[in-house]
Amino acid sequence: MLEAYKEGEDQLGKAVSALSLGWGLGTMTVAFLPYQPLYSLSFAFGSVMVFLAVSKEPAKSGLLAAVPKLLPLLPPLALFMGAEYVVYALTALRFYEATNRIGFALAYAVGPSLTAALGGYVAGKALRKLGAERLFLISVIAYIPVTLLALASPPPICLVAWSIPVYPFYEVSLVALVSKFVPEAPASALGLTYTTMSIASIVAIPFTRIKSFRTVAIYTSIAMVLSAIFIKLSFRALRTPRRSRDRREFHTSPYDSSTR
């Protein structure tokens, strides 16, 4: 995806479309395997695979650059990703209980992957028009009605929740964000966000034991609202150092006593 983004927003959208189709094929196996171990392992495996790209970057500009630059963003991102994992896991359980294996595969994997694949083409254009920060915030907030629809609405209405294509907009904006804030080490930065996802999902596993789907919908929606607020604040923190340096450079005079 990072290589696709170098060629433009539209190419990134196409890459996410292809990724969505692959995700759908892989997720169909959830119908035949326990949902929690599969998701925990898949997030961890994804983190390892992304980190393999770090070897192509100079060590100095890898994690040493990514961690401090993205540090303000990581806590609210972890909160959102943990809440998202709980929603994904319990939605899988709910869909599985409400349908048979074929119905589950259609509602949880096939439908969402097809709509996300189509949405990827639109997501690239939206990224070009709105910018990474604005689109990322919109995507995070858009997960709230999807969560309520998936966990608080009755079947069969809940079965269409994940077919609302929010994911491609979230993914393209995340790739654009790390490329913007850590341009010297985007692979390391993207790997860091996926590692955050992996850790957050494992920490959130106990919350998947809550029996009431509506209770989970309410609390995860609140968590997503809070994460959106703090993500917005983190963007200010991420931009501040660069602006501060620019001001210092602008106000530095060649006749300053320190330069004599």
C-alpha positions in Angstrom: 0.0 0.0 0.0 2.9 2.4 0.7 4.3 1.7 -2.7 0.9 2.3 -4.3 0.5 5.6 -2.4 3.7 6.9 -3.9 1.9 6.6 -7.3 -1.1 8.6 -6.0 -4.3 8.4 -4.0 -6.2 6.5 -6.7 -3.5 3.7 -6.7 -3.7 3.5 -2.9 -7.5 3.0 -3.2 -7.0 0.2 -5.7 -4.5 -1.5 -3.4 -7.0 -1.3 -0.5 -9.7 -2.8 -2.8 -7.5 -5.8 -3.5 -6.6 -6.1 0.1 -10.4 -6.1 1.0 -11.0 -9.0 -1.4 -8.2 -11.0 0.1 -9.5 -10.2 3.6 -12.9 -11.5 2.7 -11.5 -14.8 1.5 -9.5 -15.3 4.6 -12.2 -14.3 7.0 -14.6 -16.9 5.5 -12.5 -19.4 7.5 -14.0 -17.9 10.7 -17.1 -19.9 10.0 -15.0 -23.1 10.7 -12.6 -21.9 13.4 -13.0 -20.3 16.9 -13.4 -16.5 16.3 -11.2 -15.1 19.1 -8.0 -17.1 18.6 -8.2 -16.5 14.8 -8.4 -12.7 15.2 -5.7 -12.4 17.8 -3.4 -14.5 15.7 -4.3 -12.7 12.5 -3.6 -9.2 14.0 -0.2 -10.5 15.4 0.7 -12.1 12.1 -0.2 -8.9 10.2 2.1 -6.9 12.5 5.0 -9.2 11.9 4.5 -9.1 8.1 4.4 -5.3 8.1 7.5 -5.1 10.2 9.4 -7.1 7.6 9.4 -4.0 5.5 11.4 -2.1 8.1 14.6 -3.8 7.0 14.5 -1.8 3.8 14.8 1.4 5.7 17.9 2.8 7.5 17.9 1.8 11.1 18.3 5.4 12.3 15.1 6.4 10.4 13.1 3.3 11.3 11.5 2.9 14.7 13.7 5.6 16.2 11.9 8.0 14.0 8.4 6.5 14.0 7.9 6.0 17.8 8.6 9.5 19.0 6.8 11.2 16.1 3.6 9.0 16.4 3.6 8.9 20.2 0.8 11.4 20.7 -1.4 9.4 18.3 -0.8 5.9 19.8 -2.9 6.0 23.0 -6.2 7.1 21.3 -5.4 4.8 18.4 -5.0 1.9 20.8 -8.4 2.8 22.4 -10.1 2.9 19.1 -8.5 -0.3 17.9 -9.3 -2.2 21.1 -12.9 -1.1 20.9 -13.0 -2.1 17.2 -11.6 -5.5 18.0 -14.4 -6.1 20.6 -17.0 -5.1 18.1 -15.5 -7.3 15.4 -15.3 -10.3 17.7 -18.8 -10.0 19.2 -20.3 -9.3 15.8 -18.8 -12.5 14.6 -20.4 -14.3 17.5 -23.7 -12.6 17.0 -23.8 -13.3 13.2 -22.8 -16.9 13.8 -25.6 -17.4 16.3 -28.2 -15.6 14.1 -27.5 -17.6 10.9 -25.9 -20.8 9.7 -22.3 -21.0 8.4 -23.2 -19.9 4.9 -25.2 -16.9 6.2 -22.4 -16.0 8.4 -19.8 -16.1 5.6 -22.1 -13.9 3.4 -22.8 -11.3 6.1 -19.4 -11.2 7.8 -17.0 -11.8 4.9 -18.3 -11.9 1.4 -20.6 -8.8 1.6 -18.2 -6.6 3.5 -15.3 -7.5 1.3 -17.2 -6.8 -2.0 -18.5 -3.4 -0.8 -15.1 -2.5 0.6 -13.4 -3.4 -2.7 -15.8 -1.1 -4.4 -15.4 1.6 -1.7 -11.6 1.5 -2.2 -11.9 3.2 -5.6 -14.0 6.0 -3.9 -11.7 6.2 -0.9 -8.7 7.2 -3.0 -10.6 10.1 -4.4 -12.0 11.1 -1.0 -8.4 11.1 0.3 -7.3 13.5 -2.4 -10.2 15.8 -1.7 -10.4 15.8 2.1 -6.9 15.1 3.2 -5.6 12.3 5.5 -6.4 13.9 8.8 -10.0 14.8 8.1 -10.8 11.5 6.3 -9.3 9.5 9.2 -11.4 11.3 11.7 -14.5 10.8 9.6 -13.7 7.1 9.3 -13.3 6.7 13.0 -16.6 8.4 13.7 -18.3 6.4 11.0 -17.6 3.2 12.9 -20.0 4.3 15.6 -23.3 3.9 13.7 -21.9 0.7 12.2 -21.2 -0.6 15.7 -24.7 0.3 16.9 -26.2 -1.3 13.8 -24.2 -4.5 14.2 -24.7 -5.0 17.9 -27.8 -3.1 19.0 -30.2 -3.7 16.0 -32.3 -6.9 15.7 -31.6 -9.6 13.0 -31.7 -9.6 10.1 -31.0 -5.8 10.1 -27.8 -6.3 11.9 -26.4 -8.5 9.2 -25.9 -5.6 6.8 -23.8 -3.6 9.2 -20.3 -4.6 8.0 -21.3 -4.3 4.4 -21.3 -0.5 4.9 -17.8 0.3 3.4 -16.1 2.3 6.2 -12.9 0.2 6.2 -11.4 1.4 2.9 -11.6 5.0 3.9 -10.0 4.2 7.3 -7.2 2.3 5.7 -6.2 4.7 3.0 -6.2 7.6 5.4 -4.1 5.7 7.9 -1.5 4.9 5.2 -1.5 8.6 4.2 -1.2 9.7 7.8 1.9 7.7 8.6 3.4 8.8 5.2 2.7 12.4 6.1 4.0 12.5 9.7 6.9 10.0 9.3 8.0 10.5 5.7 11.5 9.2 6.3 10.2 5.8 7.7 6.6 5.2 6.6 6.9 1.4 6.7 8.2 1.5 10.3 5.3 3.9 11.2 2.7 1.7 9.6 4.2 -1.4 11.3 4.0 0.5 14.6 0.2 1.2 14.1 -0.4 -2.5 13.3 1.6 -3.6 16.4 -0.6 -1.2 18.4 -3.6 -2.9 16.9 -2.3 -6.3 17.9 -1.6 -5.4 21.5 -4.9 -3.5 21.9 -6.8 -6.5 20.5 -5.2 -8.9 22.9 -5.8 -6.5 25.9 -9.4 -6.2 24.8 -10.1 -9.9 24.7 -11.6 -10.0 28.3 -14.3 -7.5 27.2 -15.6 -10.0 24.6 -16.9 -12.0 27.5 -19.6 -9.5 28.1 -22.9 -11.2 27.5 -25.1 -8.2 26.5 -24.5 -7.1 22.9 -26.2 -3.8 23.5 -24.1 -3.0 26.5 -21.0 -3.6 24.4 -22.4 -1.4 21.6 -22.9 1.5 24.1 -19.5 1.2 25.8 -17.5 0.7 22.6 -19.3 3.7 20.9 -18.3 5.9 23.9 -14.7 4.6 23.5 -14.8 5.5 19.8 -16.1 9.0 20.6 -13.3 9.6 23.1 -10.7 8.2 20.7 -11.9 10.5 18.0 -11.6 13.5 20.3 -8.1 12.6 21.4 -7.0 11.7 17.9 -8.0 15.2 16.8 -5.9 16.7 19.7 -3.0 14.4 18.8 -3.0 15.9 15.3 -2.3 19.3 16.8 0.5 17.8 18.8 2.0 16.1 15.8 1.9 19.4 13.8 3.2 21.6 16.6 6.9 20.7 16.6 7.2 21.4 12.9 5.5 24.8 13.2 7.6 25.7 16.2 10.8 24.9 14.3 9.6 27.0 11.4 8.9 30.0 13.7 12.3 29.7 15.3 14.0 29.6 11.9 11.9 32.5 10.7 12.8 34.7 13.7 16.5 33.8 13.8 18.5 36.8 12.5 21.8 36.4 10.7 23.0 39.3 13.0 22.0 37.5 16.2 24.8 37.5 18.8 24.7 33.7 19.0 25.8 33.5 15.3 28.8 35.8 15.6 
